[in-house]
Amino acid sequence: MIITNYFKKMFGFDANGNGVPTDSPENENNNSNEQTSQEKVNNSENKKARIYNLIIVDESGSMRRLEHATITGVNETINSIRSAQSEFADTQEHFLTLVTFDSHANALPVRTLLEREPINKVKEFTNYHSCGSTPLFDAMGQSITALYRHIKDDDDASAVVTVLTDGLENASREWDARSLKALIEQLKQEGWSFAYMGSAHNVKEVTDLLSIESYVEFSHDIHGVDSTWARESSAKRNFFRKMDMEYRHGRIQSKREWIERKRQMAKEYYSKRVTPESIDTLKQNEIFVFGSNHEGIHNGGAAATAMSQFGAVWGQGEGLQGRSYAIPTTVPMQQMQDAVNQFATFADSHPEMRFLVTRVGCGNAGLNVTDVAPMFRNCIYLENVALPLDFWKVLGLKM
C-alpha cells in the first residue's frame, strides 16, 4: 500500500505523478536569460562533483547459489569506484550507499549496510546471506528517497543507482510499480542515472514498467553474475570519465545546462556494444577488428573485407592497420589468447576509438564460438569495444 501523503510531502507530487517537485528544474523561471551565481557549476578551480553511488542488491533465497559471485562482484564495483576516486581526485568525491533486501522473519526487509560512506572508508563487503522473498520496490523506493533527501539541494551532487535482482517483486508493502516509476521519471529529469541488472525474469518488461532504459540481463549462474558486474564496472568507469571531462574543462556554465548534460550521460550509461552482423562502412572513430592469417594473407572472410575496405595491410598479421585491427587466428590457442589480451590493452589505451570485433576465428579459421568468446572476457570492462551477439551470450549476457 502506497503512503500517498508521505510521497507527496517528499517530492511535491503524489503516487499518480500529479504535480512537479518544488525544487525541480522545470519550476525554474523560464523567462530568465541569466543564471544566478549560485547556479554556476564550474566557476571554481576547486569545484568537485560529489557522486553518490547507490547499490541495491537482492538477497532473496533464489540468489543462494550465486552468493560468492555476488559478493565478489559488489567488491569489484567498490574497487572500481575507489579507483575512480583516485584517478579523478581533482574533480570528484565518491560516496557509497549499499542496500540489501529480502523478506523473512528474522530481519528488516530492507537493510542499509552503508549510507553515504566516503569510498576511501569502505571496507570489503562480506555481509550477504540469501534468504526469503523479494521486496524489490520497497528497497528501491526507500533507499532512493533517503538519498534524495540528502542531496536534493546540492548542485554538485550526482546520483548513480544500480540494482541487481534475479526475481520479480513479490513482497513490498509501501511501494508499487506505479509510484516507483513516477519517482524514477522525476529524478531522471534531475539528472539521476539508473541501471538495472536482472536475471531469471523478463528484465525488459520490468525495466519498461519502471522507466529504466539502462539494463543488462545475465544468465542465472556464476558466469553471468561475474559478467554483469564487470559490465557495470565498465559503465561506471566510462560515466566517471565523462564527468571528469565536464568538470575539468568547465564547459557547463549553469545548473540547467549541467542537469541536461547529466541526463544525456545517464541515457548513455550502458552503451550499445553489439557488433552489427554486416559492416560495410565505419564511422569516423570506428575500427574493424578481424581474425587474420598470422602471415597477413588477407584473402578470405572478414580479413578480405578489412583488406578491400578498411586499410588492412597485406603481410601484416596482427595489430592496427588503417581502420582495422588484426588478431591472428591460425596460431596455437594460447598465442591467440595473448593476441586478444594485447588487443584489449590497446583498446583500453585508446578510449577515443570504438572497436567493432567481428566473429574472430569463427569463420575460415574454423574455431568454435564457445572457445573464442571467453578469450574476450577482459573486453567486458571496455565500453569502447563491441562484441558479436553470440560472443555476449557465451559470456553470460543477453544484450
Sequence and secondary structure as in RCSB ss.txt:
>XXXX:A:sequence
MIITNYFKKMFGFDANGNGVPTDSPENENNNSNEQTSQEKVNNSENKKARIYNLIIVDESGSMRRLEHATITGVN
ETINSIRSAQSEFADTQEHFLTLVTFDSHANALPVRTLLEREPINKVKEFTNYHSCGSTPLFDAMGQSITALYRH
IKDDDDASAVVTVLTDGLENASREWDARSLKALIEQLKQEGWSFAYMGSAHNVKEVTDLLSIESYVEFSHDIHGV
DSTWARESSAKRNFFRKMDMEYRHGRIQSKREWIERKRQMAKEYYSKRVTPESIDTLKQNEIFVFGSNHEGIHNG
GAAATAMSQFGAVWGQGEGLQGRSYAIPTTVPMQQMQDAVNQFATFADSHPEMRFLVTRVGCGNAGLNVTDVAPM
FRNCIYLENVALPLDFWKVLGLKM
>XXXX:A:secstr
   HHHHHHHHSS TT  S  TTSGGGS TT  S  GGG SS  TT  EEEEEEEEEE SGGGGGGHHHHHHHHH
HHHHHHHHHHHHTTTTEEEEEEEEEE B TTS SEEEEEEEEEGGG          SB  HHHHHHHHHHHHHHH
HTT TTEEEEEEEEESS     SS  HHHHHHHHHHHHHTT EEEEEE SS HHHHHHHHT  EEEEE SSHHHH
HHHHHHHHHHHHHHHHHHHHHHHHT   SHHHHHHHHHHHHHTSS   B  S  S   TTEEEEEEE TT    S
HHHHHHHHHS   TT  SEEETTEEEEE SS HHHHHHHHHHHHHHHHT TTSEEEE  TTSSTT   HHHHGGG
GGGGGG TTEEB HHHHHHTTEE 
